[in-house]
Amino acid sequence: MAITSTKGLTDLQSVFDKVKRVYYNEDPITDLGTLGTVDFELPVIEDSFNFDSGAASISYVKLTTGQKWANYITAGDPDITMQVASVDEEIAGLFMNAAGSAITGTSFTGQGYSTEIKKVTGALVLASEDGTKLIVLPNVEMIANPVIESGTPAYFNVQIMPKPNEDGADIILLNEATGA
């Protein structure tokens, strides 16, 4: 028996090869036409971006005969993280609450921060290595904690929770338009 497919492998060859750049926007993205302008690029440590939307948990109801009668599906918990390596005032202020007045009058300037949990909202845009694909998380909540350890620069370990946008999408996959 011969099998004929309406879509061949070459028709489906669209691969997001790896995250090259991560952009942050303070507001959720409701209009994809505004993707040309985002607030800033996050300095994410190479190979630290991890996106796993979480495998579903399936529970089966079986009869004494062994027949599967029904199943119940529970969505998995997402595991989406990245490490942002910067102690720049804008990045620190994004992930931590400022505490006290700005410090000036010495050969150093800066700001104190609280390490209490701060929830950050907005949107993330992930660009592929070859620049032809984008993954947009149009509405996210992020929680970060500062990490200072031997052998690495200081960084923020960021946990990301995607939320549905007004259309119900919590992830948008974009391919470069042909002829663009």
N, C-alpha and C positions, 0 to 999 in steps of 0.2 A: 504494500500500500504506500503510495506517495503522499507526502504532506506538503501542502502549499501554504506559505504564510503570506499575509498581506503586508507585513512589515518585515524587512530583512534586518540583519545586524547592522549594516551600514546606515540604514534609516534611523536607527536608535543610538548611534554613536554620539552621545552627548555626555561627557564626563566632567564633573567638577574635580579637577586634579588635586588641589589642596588649597587651603586658605593662605593667601598671600598678604592681603590687607584687611583690616577690620576698622570700619568707620562707625562712629557713634553720633546719633542725633538725639538731642534733648527731648524732642517731642516724638510721639509715635508717628509713623509714616502712614498717612491716609491717602495720599495722592502720589503715585509712582512717578509722576511728572516732575516732582521736586527732588528726585534722587541725585540730580546734578550738584546739589548743595547740601552738605551735612555739616554738623558742628565741628568735628575734628576726627583725625585718624588716631586710633589707640595704638601705642607701642607694645604690641603683643609679642611675648617671647616665642621664638620659632618652635613649632611643633607642640605648643601648649594648648591650642584651641581644640577642645573635645566636644563633639556634638553627638549625643545618643538620646533620641527622643523617648526611650524606655520601651522595653518589650511588654506587650499586653500579658496579663495573667488570665489564663483560661481554666475555669473549673467545670468539670463535667458531672452531670447527674447520670448515673448508670443504674439500670435495673438489675435485679438478681440474675437475669439471664446474660448479663454482660453487655447488653445493647446500650449504646449511648443515647439517652433520651433527650437531654437538653444540655446547654452550656451557658455559662455566665462569664462575661468578659469584663475585666477591669483594666482601664488604661494604666500603662506603666508610668513610673516616675522618671521624668527627664533627668539626664546627667549632662548638663551643658556647662562647660567651664573654660576659662582662659586665664592666663597670667599676664598682667599688665605691668611692665617694668618701667616705672617712672615715679619720682617723688616731686615732679613738677607741681607747682601750686594748683594749677587747673585740674590735674589728675587727682591729686590728694583731696582737693575740695569736692571733686565729683564723688569719691568713694567714702569720705569721712566728713564729719561735721566740724567746722572751725570752732575753736574754743579760745576765748580771750582775744586780746587785741593783736594786731600784726606786730611783729618784732622788728624794730629798726634801731638805729643809733649805734650800731656796732659794725664790725667789718662783715657781719652776716645779717641778712634780713630773712624773714619767714613768718610762719604762722603756727600756732599750736592747734592740735586736733584731738578730738575725742575718738577713742577706738570703739565706742558704742556702735551697735549695728545701725547702718543707714541703708534704706531701700532706695535704689536709683531706678528711675523709669525712663523710657525712651525707646529707641530703635537701634538695631545693629544692621550693618550692611557688610557682607563678607564677599570679597573679590577673589576670584580664582587665580592661580599662578599665571595662567596664560592671558588673563584679562578678558576672556570671552564669556564668562559666567558670573552671575551674582546670586547670592542667597541673601534674602532680606528677612530679618526677623522684625516685623513692622511694629511690634508692641512687646517690650520686654520689661521685666523687673530684674534687677541685679543686686546682689549682696556681695560685698568684698571685705576681705580682711588683709591687713598688711603682713607681709612675711619678710623677715630679714634672717638669712641663714648663710652659713659659710659657703664660699665657692660660687655664689650667684649674686646678681645685683638685687637690691631690695625690689620687691614687686607686690602687687595686689593679686591675691587669689580670688577670682571673680566667679560666683555661681550665677547662672542665668536661667530664668524661668520665662519661656515664651508664653504670651497671652494672645488670644484671638483678637484681631482688629475688628472694625465695625462690619466687615464682610464675613467674619468668621475664620479668616486665614491667620494662622500663627507662623507660617513659613511661606515665602514666595520664592519660586525658582525662576530665574531669568536667564535667557540665552541671548547673546549678541544677535541683533537682527541682521539677516543676510543683506549685503549691499550697504551696510551702515558705514 
